[in-house]
Amino acid sequence: MKQTRIYMDHAASTPVHPLVTEAMLPYLHEQFGNASSVHAYGREAKQALNRARDLISAAIGCEPSELIFTGSGTESDNLAIIGAAAANTTDRKGILTSRIEHHAVLHPCEQLTNFGYGLTCLPVDILGKISIEDVEANLNSQTFLMSLMYGNNEVGTVQPIDVAGRLARENGVLFHVDAVQALGSLPISLKDLPVDLMSFSAHKINGPKGVGALYIGKQVRIQAQQFGGMQERKRRAGTENVAGIIGFAKAVELSMNGLEEKRSLMLRLRNRFLEQLSERLGAERYVVNGHPTEVLPHILNVSFIGIDAETMLMNLDLEGIAAASGSACTSGSLEISHVLQAMELPNDVMRSAVRFSFGRGTTSEEIDIVVRKIETILDRVRK
């Protein structure tokens, strides 16, 4: 008999929505033209590309000319940070970020230290939140760029982007926000947010992989980081992934139209998971990591004290359940998540942390099954 599989790793990637696939198909077959070509095939592709840009920019509250397409959220982060630094003509050489950023932000920031930039990484509290007082204390006349994640991909904690952004504006500092996990979970209006650069990705919102976007405010200077074409207003060379961008636009449309409904559903699933854990395990057998209320509703990070994350994930996988850890296997050894380390959680909590993330198709029945399996695994391992 075929094993039932349950997917609870939507923060890593999501299934493509059927309507997204349907929207993409014509641009994989009959409307296959290169958007840079001047003939009818190319013009059709270009028109579709412009419609997609118009739709996404309207959904996030910016001008179409302020949105460029990339190959991923990682590329968007890199282009924002390294591209802004490459275009910097001031004497300012300070970069401010936090210790819990995605590596797509931390690594390019670290790379810039090889070119004369200074890097300051803000601490977070035990709930994974930065302190506005720390932001204010570290913004100074030498700070050029600040980069913060809207909502954390491991524990879900949401940062005070609006307040941090206002401080950045007051100090003449460029502000980049990684909104890869936030898109489709939080309302985003760039005309109201004090943000200069914001990164997005399609495959986190039931769109295709291999497509990202970067918002670049009108007054922001960015130097292209790849060359060989005039695409994307000379800021990102390379033939546009027209089918992928069409899919991205459809995914944005679907996620924004149903945003409040989705948030409500994700919160119900999250609360159901916690209620079931308390009922079946008892509150003393698990710890929830991250902020209890200021959180992305589709992410739940839980530590099961007494069993390491690797063992729990392997046993869940054997049961057909896909979840994740902030850990990465490096040279055969389990490396504790830099996010959990930055939160300064107890060692047993860090080593046993598992991330469950919900999305399209997740049901209350699946939640109940997963919690029952967790109870069985804990009992088996502890005995």
Residue pairs with C-beta under 8 A, 6 or more apart in sequence:
3 320
4 320
4 369
5 320
5 321
5 322
6 320
6 321
6 322
6 366
6 369
6 370
7 15
7 322
7 359
7 361
7 362
8 321
8 322
8 323
8 356
8 357
8 358
8 362
8 366
8 370
9 322
9 323
9 324
9 355
9 356
9 357
10 204
10 298
10 357
10 358
10 359
10 360
10 362
11 153
11 181
11 204
11 298
11 299
11 324
11 355
11 357
12 324
12 357
13 203
13 204
13 209
14 203
14 204
14 205
14 206
14 207
14 359
14 360
15 206
15 359
15 360
15 361
16 206
16 207
16 208
16 247
17 206
17 207
17 250
17 251
17 254
17 360
19 250
19 254
20 206
20 207
20 208
20 247
20 250
20 251
20 254
21 247
23 246
23 247
23 249
23 250
24 208
24 243
24 244
24 246
24 247
24 250
27 45
27 48
27 242
27 243
27 246
28 243
31 41
31 44
31 45
31 48
32 41
32 45
33 39
33 40
33 41
33 42
33 43
33 44
33 45
33 242
34 41
34 42
34 45
34 239
35 42
35 45
35 46
35 48
35 49
35 231
35 239
35 240
35 242
36 42
36 46
36 229
36 230
36 231
36 239
36 240
37 43
37 45
45 240
45 242
48 242
48 246
49 240
49 242
49 245
50 64
51 249
52 245
52 246
52 248
52 249
53 64
53 67
53 69
53 245
53 249
54 64
55 249
55 252
55 253
56 67
56 213
56 248
56 249
56 252
57 63
57 64
57 66
57 67
59 252
59 253
59 256
60 67
60 183
60 188
60 189
60 190
60 198
60 200
60 215
60 252
61 188
61 189
61 190
61 191
61 192
62 190
62 191
62 215
63 218
65 218
65 233
66 190
66 215
66 216
66 217
66 218
67 213
67 214
67 215
67 216
68 213
68 214
68 216
68 232
68 233
68 235
68 236
69 211
69 212
69 213
69 232
69 236
69 240
69 241
69 245
69 248
70 76
70 79
70 211
70 212
70 213
70 214
70 236
71 210
71 211
71 212
71 238
71 241
72 201
72 209
72 210
72 211
72 212
73 104
73 178
73 180
73 199
73 200
73 201
73 204
73 212
74 104
74 212
75 212
76 180
76 199
76 200
76 201
76 212
76 213
76 214
77 102
77 104
77 105
77 108
77 147
77 176
77 178
77 199
78 104
78 108
78 225
79 214
79 222
79 225
79 235
79 236
80 147
80 176
80 197
80 199
80 214
80 216
80 222
81 95
81 105
81 108
81 109
81 112
81 145
81 147
81 176
82 108
82 111
82 112
82 225
83 222
83 223
83 224
83 225
83 235
84 144
84 145
84 174
84 176
84 197
84 220
84 221
84 222
85 95
85 112
85 115
85 117
85 144
85 145
86 223
86 225
87 221
87 222
87 223
88 144
88 221
90 144
91 142
92 141
92 142
92 143
92 144
93 116
93 117
93 118
93 142
93 144
94 117
94 118
94 120
94 140
94 142
94 143
94 144
94 145
95 109
95 112
95 117
95 118
95 119
95 120
95 143
95 144
95 145
95 146
95 147
96 120
96 122
96 135
96 138
96 139
96 143
96 145
96 146
96 147
96 173
97 105
97 106
97 109
97 119
97 120
97 121
97 122
97 146
97 147
97 148
98 121
98 122
98 123
98 124
98 130
98 148
98 149
98 159
98 342
99 121
99 122
99 123
99 124
99 338
99 339
99 342
100 124
100 128
100 149
100 152
100 154
100 157
100 338
100 339
100 342
100 343
101 109
101 121
101 147
101 148
101 149
101 178
102 149
102 153
102 178
102 180
104 178
105 147
105 149
105 176
105 178
106 121
106 338
109 117
109 119
109 147
110 119
112 119
113 119
117 144
118 142
120 138
122 130
122 131
122 134
122 135
122 138
123 130
123 131
123 134
123 342
124 130
124 157
124 342
124 343
125 131
125 343
126 343
126 344
126 345
127 157
127 290
127 291
127 292
127 343
128 152
128 155
128 157
128 289
128 290
128 291
128 339
128 342
128 343
129 157
129 159
129 160
129 291
129 294
130 148
130 159
130 160
130 164
132 160
132 163
132 164
132 167
135 146
135 164
135 167
136 167
139 146
139 167
139 168
139 171
139 173
140 171
141 171
143 171
143 173
144 173
144 174
145 173
145 174
145 175
145 176
146 164
146 168
146 173
146 174
146 175
146 176
147 175
147 176
147 177
147 178
148 159
148 161
148 164
148 175
148 176
148 177
148 178
149 159
149 177
149 178
149 181
150 158
150 159
150 161
150 177
150 178
150 179
150 181
150 182
150 186
151 157
151 158
151 159
151 179
151 181
151 182
151 185
151 186
151 295
151 296
151 299
152 158
152 159
152 181
152 290
152 296
152 299
152 339
153 180
153 181
153 299
154 299
154 301
154 326
154 337
154 339
154 340
154 355
155 289
155 290
155 291
155 295
155 299
155 301
155 339
155 340
155 343
155 355
156 181
156 290
156 291
156 295
156 296
156 297
156 298
156 299
156 300
156 301
157 290
157 291
157 294
157 295
158 182
158 186
158 291
158 294
158 295
158 296
161 177
161 193
161 195
162 193
162 194
164 175
165 175
165 177
165 193
165 194
165 195
166 194
168 174
168 175
168 194
168 196
169 175
169 194
174 196
174 197
174 220
175 194
175 195
175 196
175 197
176 195
176 196
176 197
176 198
176 199
177 193
177 195
177 197
177 198
177 199
178 198
178 199
179 186
179 188
179 198
179 199
179 200
180 199
180 200
180 201
180 204
180 212
181 204
181 296
181 299
182 188
182 296
183 200
183 201
183 204
183 205
183 252
183 255
184 204
184 205
184 251
184 252
184 255
184 256
184 259
184 262
185 259
185 262
185 263
185 266
185 296
185 297
185 298
186 296
187 259
188 198
190 198
190 215
195 215
195 217
196 216
196 217
196 219
196 220
197 214
197 215
197 216
197 217
197 220
197 222
198 214
198 215
199 212
199 213
199 214
199 215
200 212
200 213
200 214
200 215
201 211
201 212
201 213
202 208
202 209
202 210
202 211
202 212
202 213
202 244
202 247
202 248
202 251
203 209
203 210
203 211
205 251
205 252
205 254
205 255
206 251
206 254
206 255
206 359
206 360
207 244
207 247
207 248
207 250
207 251
207 252
208 243
208 244
208 247
208 248
210 241
210 244
211 241
211 244
211 245
211 247
211 248
213 248
216 222
216 235
222 235
224 234
224 235
224 236
224 237
226 236
226 237
226 238
227 237
228 237
228 238
229 237
229 238
229 239
230 237
231 237
231 238
231 239
231 240
232 240
255 262
263 297
266 297
266 298
266 358
266 359
267 297
268 364
269 298
269 358
269 362
269 364
269 367
270 297
270 298
270 300
270 358
272 364
272 367
272 368
273 300
273 356
273 367
273 370
273 371
274 288
274 300
276 367
276 368
276 371
277 285
277 286
277 302
277 371
277 374
280 371
280 372
280 374
280 375
281 371
281 374
281 375
281 378
285 304
285 305
285 378
286 302
286 303
286 304
286 305
287 302
287 303
287 305
287 349
288 300
288 301
288 302
289 301
289 302
289 303
289 340
289 343
289 345
289 349
289 353
290 299
290 301
298 357
298 358
298 359
299 355
299 356
299 357
300 355
300 356
300 357
300 358
301 326
301 353
301 354
301 355
301 356
302 353
302 354
302 355
302 356
303 345
303 348
303 349
303 350
303 352
303 353
303 354
304 312
304 352
304 354
304 374
304 378
305 348
305 349
305 352
306 348
306 352
306 378
306 381
306 382
307 352
307 377
307 378
307 381
307 382
308 334
308 351
308 352
309 325
309 327
309 334
309 351
309 352
309 353
309 354
310 325
310 327
310 334
311 381
312 323
312 352
312 354
312 374
312 377
313 323
313 324
313 325
313 354
315 377
315 380
315 381
316 322
316 323
316 354
316 370
316 373
316 374
316 377
319 373
319 377
321 370
321 373
323 354
323 355
323 356
324 354
324 355
324 357
325 337
325 353
325 354
325 355
326 336
326 337
326 338
326 339
326 340
326 353
326 355
327 334
327 335
327 336
327 337
327 353
328 335
329 335
334 351
336 350
336 351
337 350
337 353
340 349
340 350
340 353
341 350
345 353
356 370
